[in-house]
Amino acid sequence: MVPLITDAPPEDPAALDAALGRLAGAAGRHVPAPGDGPVPGGAGSTAPWLVVTSATAVRAVAGRAPRLPAGVLVACVGQATARAARQAGWRVDLVPEVESAAGLVSAFPGTTGRVLFPRSELAAPTLVEGLRARGIDVEDVVAYRTVGTGDEPVRLDRVPDAVLVTSGSVASEVARRLAPLDPRTRIACIGPGTAAAAREAGLPVHVVGRSRSAESLLDAVAEALRPEAPEAPEAPETPRSGRSS
């Protein structure tokens, strides 16, 4: 295993602390509305939301606020993020069926409550722009930075069968520190957005997970590396806005 990126605190941690304070204040002022049900929210709801799109964002918030204020609703981009949220002791109120920022925008209930989105400084604007286009007021704040683990080229003892690319940041680091790759090495991406970022970085894409999860990615790699497996077709490219983190 060769980790190429890691996370670091934001340059201004006070901004996240202040945003979490405003979220707590909104939770204290919220009076549950009739629309607050199993999938809370609704056009008349003022319930405050915390929206997270990675396990790293969960850790960053939990590190600054070990307990979420009562009444804060939590939306997660996918099941992997939801697992991290539950491990942090949070109740998860919303996970979209389509595990992507666009899927979360579509699934998010109408609300007039405060919505906080703690993110990487490299996060694509898909979620914020999508929610704001629906008239939902979102406060986005940098909760962590994504940084490389070094600048020197990575030398491997043997040619890898596959390189797992789990974000646009990883794709950039693979292109920067592992290139040129052996033609026998498969580039495996966790989802279509990451695959698009890998292509933009100049990498070939051989395998794309069916859903945005580590389990799906590993299943796809195992299938592609079976001796009798045919060459895996590439997933269709999807439009992108901004970088993925």
C-alpha positions in Angstrom: 0.0 0.0 0.0 1.4 3.4 -1.0 -0.7 6.3 0.3 -0.2 9.3 -1.9 -2.4 11.8 -0.1 -3.3 12.7 3.5 -5.4 15.3 5.2 -4.3 18.3 7.2 -6.2 20.8 9.3 -7.6 23.9 7.5 -5.4 27.0 7.4 -8.1 28.8 9.5 -9.7 26.3 12.0 -11.6 29.1 13.6 -13.9 29.4 10.6 -15.0 25.8 11.1 -15.5 26.4 14.9 -17.6 29.5 14.2 -19.7 27.6 11.6 -20.3 24.8 14.1 -21.3 27.4 16.7 -23.9 28.9 14.3 -25.2 25.4 13.6 -25.6 24.8 17.3 -27.4 28.1 17.7 -29.8 27.2 14.9 -30.5 23.8 16.6 -31.3 25.6 19.8 -33.8 27.8 18.1 -35.5 25.1 16.0 -39.0 24.1 16.9 -40.0 20.8 15.3 -42.5 21.2 12.5 -45.3 18.8 11.4 -43.2 18.0 8.3 -40.3 16.6 10.4 -40.8 12.9 10.0 -38.7 9.8 9.1 -37.1 11.8 6.3 -37.1 15.2 8.1 -37.4 18.6 6.6 -39.9 19.7 4.1 -40.7 23.2 2.8 -41.9 24.4 6.1 -39.1 23.0 8.2 -36.4 25.0 9.9 -34.4 22.0 11.1 -30.6 22.6 10.7 -28.6 20.1 8.6 -25.0 19.0 8.6 -24.0 17.6 5.2 -20.9 15.4 4.9 -19.5 13.8 1.7 -16.5 11.9 3.1 -15.3 10.0 6.2 -12.5 12.6 6.4 -15.1 15.4 6.8 -16.8 13.4 9.6 -13.5 13.0 11.4 -12.7 16.7 11.0 -16.0 17.8 12.5 -16.0 15.2 15.3 -12.5 16.4 16.2 -13.8 19.9 16.7 -17.3 19.0 18.1 -17.3 15.6 19.8 -21.1 15.7 20.2 -23.5 17.2 17.7 -26.2 19.4 19.2 -29.6 17.8 19.6 -31.8 18.5 16.7 -29.1 18.7 14.0 -30.0 16.4 11.1 -27.2 14.6 9.2 -27.1 13.9 5.5 -24.3 11.7 4.0 -23.4 11.3 0.4 -23.2 7.5 0.6 -23.1 4.4 2.8 -19.3 4.6 3.5 -19.7 8.2 4.8 -22.8 7.2 6.8 -20.8 4.3 8.5 -18.2 6.8 9.5 -20.9 9.2 10.8 -22.5 6.4 12.9 -19.1 5.4 14.3 -18.7 9.0 15.4 -22.0 8.6 17.3 -24.2 10.6 14.9 -27.7 9.6 13.8 -27.9 9.6 10.0 -31.1 11.0 8.6 -30.5 10.9 4.9 -28.4 8.9 2.4 -29.4 9.2 -1.2 -30.0 6.1 -3.4 -27.6 7.6 -6.0 -24.4 7.9 -4.0 -23.0 11.2 -5.4 -23.2 14.9 -4.8 -25.8 15.2 -7.5 -27.8 12.4 -6.0 -27.7 14.1 -2.6 -28.9 17.4 -4.2 -31.9 15.6 -5.7 -32.7 13.7 -2.6 -32.3 16.6 -0.2 -35.7 17.8 1.2 -36.8 21.4 0.8 -35.9 23.4 3.9 -35.5 26.9 5.2 -33.2 25.8 8.0 -29.4 26.3 8.2 -27.4 23.8 6.1 -23.7 23.4 6.9 -21.3 21.7 4.5 -17.8 21.1 5.9 -15.6 20.2 3.0 -12.1 19.7 1.6 -10.6 22.8 0.0 -10.6 20.8 -3.2 -14.3 19.8 -3.2 -16.2 20.3 -6.4 -19.0 22.9 -6.3 -21.7 20.4 -7.4 -23.4 20.1 -4.0 -23.3 23.7 -3.0 -24.4 25.0 -6.4 -27.1 22.4 -6.7 -28.7 23.1 -3.3 -28.5 26.9 -3.8 -30.1 26.5 -7.2 -33.0 24.9 -5.3 -33.2 28.0 -3.0 -31.5 26.3 0.0 -29.1 28.4 1.9 -25.8 26.5 2.4 -22.8 27.6 4.4 -19.8 25.8 3.1 -16.6 25.9 5.1 -13.2 24.3 4.7 -12.9 21.5 7.3 -9.6 20.0 6.1 -7.0 20.2 3.4 -5.9 17.4 1.1 -2.1 17.3 0.8 0.4 15.0 -0.9 2.6 12.8 1.1 5.8 13.9 -0.8 7.3 15.1 -4.0 9.8 12.4 -4.9 8.8 9.8 -7.5 7.5 6.5 -6.0 9.6 3.5 -6.9 7.9 0.1 -6.6 9.6 -3.3 -6.1 7.4 -4.8 -8.7 4.9 -3.9 -11.3 1.4 -3.6 -9.7 -1.5 -5.4 -11.2 -3.8 -2.4 -10.3 -3.6 1.1 -8.9 -6.7 2.1 -6.9 -7.7 5.7 -7.5 -10.3 6.9 -4.9 -10.5 10.6 -5.7 -9.4 13.3 -8.1 -6.5 14.2 -5.7 -5.2 10.6 -5.8 -5.4 10.7 -9.6 -3.3 13.8 -9.7 -0.7 12.3 -7.4 -0.6 9.0 -9.3 0.1 10.9 -12.5 2.7 13.1 -10.8 4.6 10.5 -8.8 4.0 7.1 -10.4 4.1 7.9 -14.1 5.1 6.4 -16.4 3.0 3.3 -15.4 3.7 -0.1 -16.9 1.2 -0.9 -19.6 0.2 -4.0 -17.7 -1.1 -2.0 -14.7 -4.8 -1.4 -14.5 -6.1 2.0 -13.3 -9.2 1.3 -11.2 -11.4 4.3 -10.2 -14.0 4.4 -7.4 -16.7 6.1 -9.5 -17.4 8.0 -12.8 -16.4 11.4 -11.3 -13.0 10.0 -10.2 -12.6 8.3 -13.6 -13.1 11.6 -15.3 -10.5 13.2 -13.1 -8.1 10.4 -13.8 -8.5 10.9 -17.6 -8.0 14.7 -17.1 -4.7 13.9 -15.3 -3.6 11.8 -18.3 -4.2 8.4 -16.9 -5.9 5.5 -18.7 -9.0 4.1 -17.0 -9.5 0.4 -17.1 -11.9 -0.3 -14.2 -14.7 1.8 -12.6 -16.7 0.6 -9.6 -20.4 0.2 -10.0 -21.1 2.3 -7.0 -19.0 4.8 -5.1 -17.7 2.5 -2.3 -14.5 0.7 -1.5 -16.3 -2.7 -1.6 -17.6 -2.1 -5.1 -14.2 -0.9 -6.3 -12.5 -4.0 -5.0 -15.1 -6.3 -6.5 -14.6 -4.6 -9.9 -10.8 -5.0 -9.6 -11.1 -8.7 -8.6 -13.4 -9.3 -11.6 -11.1 -7.5 -14.0 -8.0 -9.4 -12.8 -9.6 -12.8 -13.2 -7.5 -14.7 -15.8 -10.5 -15.5 -17.9 -12.1 -12.1 -17.5 -12.4 -10.1 -20.8 -11.1 -6.6 -21.0 -13.4 -4.5 -18.8 -15.2 -1.8 -20.7 -14.8 1.8 -19.5 -17.7 3.5 -17.9 -19.1 6.3 -19.9 -17.7 9.7 -19.1 -19.9 12.1 -17.1 -19.8 15.9 -17.1 -17.8 17.3 -14.2 -17.8 20.7 -12.5 -14.7 21.4 -10.5 -12.3 19.0 -8.9 -13.2 16.1 -6.7 -11.3 15.7 -3.5 
